[in-house]
């Protein structure tokens, strides 16, 4: 028999590995929807280019939050690289966004049409980016091993689906804003009755 060898304490190197979280799909989708609505709002900004930068910031933050949700480390530099590779690979899908931004410079009509279309495309692109990253993280991927080339077809499909979802969300937001809430309606009735 051999004697058990002991390892001197200075030879022990501790590593910290953040355990991956198993995240319910619904929890990730709620996060994606939140940022999609934010991108729809930013898409309404009537200042050309500012809306594009704002949507990029929303998507950047969403990827960071998704990574944190799944327990994936994500440096700012790597998240920017992932986002640029996603958007760069999807130029046909997002190519109209700068045109909508510049259309907003035309008084009244341009702003209305440009902002409406830009906000929907902003929401759709955010929806697509969010779901691509959700799928990647669910499959055990990290920000470091993400490859946008493998997602081109899925991204196009998700942008199309995202347009429908964004239009629906925008309609719900308008309806909710137009309808008084249950708490406000009785108060408004009391004020008019006095």
N, C-alpha and C positions, 0 to 999 in steps of 0.2 A: 504494500500500500504506500501511496505517496502522501506526504504531508500537504495540507491545504496551504496554499501560498496566500499571503496577505498583500494587498496593494497599498503602498504608502498613500496617505491622504492627499499629498501634493500631486500625485499622479492621476487623481480622479478629476476628470473634466466634466462639469455639468453642462448640459445643453438644455435650452428651453425651446420646446417645440409647441407652438400653439395648436391645440387639437382642433381638427375640422369639426364644425358643427353640422349636424343634420338639421336642415331648415325645412319646415313645411313649405311646400310650393306656394300656398296661399299667402304666407308671410312675405315671401319675396315678391309676389305679385302686387301686394298692397304697397310695398316700397316703390316698385316700378311705376305703378299708377300715380302715386304721389308726385314723383318726379316728372312723369308725362304731363300731368296737369300744370306743373310749374313751367315746363317747356312751352306748353300752349300759351300760357300767360306771357312769357318772355317773347314769344313769337309775335305778339301784338305790339311790341315796342315799335313806334313809328320812326325810329332813327336807324337808317341803313347801317349795316355792319355791327352796330351795338347789339341788335337782336341775335345775330349769328354768334357773337362772342358770348352772349348770355346763355344761349342754348348749349354751347360747348361747356360752359361752366356748370350748368345743370347736369349734363351728362357725365362730366368728370366727377362731380360730387356723388352722383348716383352709383357709379362704378366703385368708388371708394366705400360707400355705405354697403353695397352688396358684398364686396370683399370682406368687410368687417363682419357682416351678418353670417357669412360662411366661415369665418375664422381664417381668412386668407390674408397674408401680408401683402400690402400694395403700396409701393413708394409712389410719390407724386410723378416722378420722371417716367416710371414704367406705365402708370395709368394713362399719362399723356400719350405715350407711344402706342398703347393699345387703342385708345380713342382715335388717334390720327390714322392708324392702320385700318380701323373699321370704317371710318368716314371716307378715307382715301380710296378704299376698295369698293365703296358704294357710290362713287361719283354719279353714275346715271340715276340712282335713286334720290340723291340729295342735291343734284346739280341745279335744280330749279330754285333752291332756297336763296342763293344770292340774287337771282333775278327778282324774286318776290321782295327781297329787302330793298332793292333799288326801285322797284315799282312803287314802293311806299312814298317815294319823294314826290310823286305826282299828287297835287292837292286833291282832297276828298275821295275821288274815285280810285285813284292809285292806292291811297292808304287803305281804303276799305277792302278792295280786292286783294292787294298785296299782303296786308296784315292778316286777313282771314285765311288765305292760302298758306302763308308762311307759318301761322300758328298751328294749323293742322299738320303740315309737314314737319314742323318742329316736334310736335307731340308724337307723330308717327315714327320719326327717327329715334326719339328717346325710348319709345316703346320697344323698337327693334333692338337697339343697343342693349337695353336692360335685359331683354329675354335671351339674347345671345350670351351675355355674361352669366345670367342665371343658369342656363343650360351648361355652360362651361364649368362653372363652380360646382354644380350638382354632379357632374361627371368626374369630379376630383381634380379638375384643372386649377392652375394658379394664374396669376397675372403674368408671371415670367414665361410660362409655356404656351401662352395664347398665340394662335396663328390665324390671322384674319382671312388668309387664303382659303381655309377650310370652311368658312362661314358665308361666302358670297351668296350662294343660292338661298340659304336660310334667311339671310339678312334681307334680300329682296322680298321674299314671301312675308317676312315679319313687318316690313315697311308697309306693304299693301294692307295687311291685317291691321296694322297700327293706324292707318288712315281712317279706317272704319271705326276703330275704338276711339280715336281722338275726336272724330266728328260727333260720336255719341256722347262722349264725356263733355265736349264743349256745349252741346245742346242741353245736357243735364245741368250744367253750371248756369247757363242762361235762364233755364226754367226755375232753378232754385233761387237765383238772384231776383227774378221777377215776382215770385210768389212770396208773400209775407210768411214768416214762420208762425207756428202755433202760438208762441209767446208774444209776438208782435201784434198779431191781428186783434186779440181782445183789448190790448192796451190802446191800439189805434181807435177801436170802436168807442172806448171810454172817453178818449180825448175829443172825438167828434160829437159825442153825446152831451158833453158839458158845455 
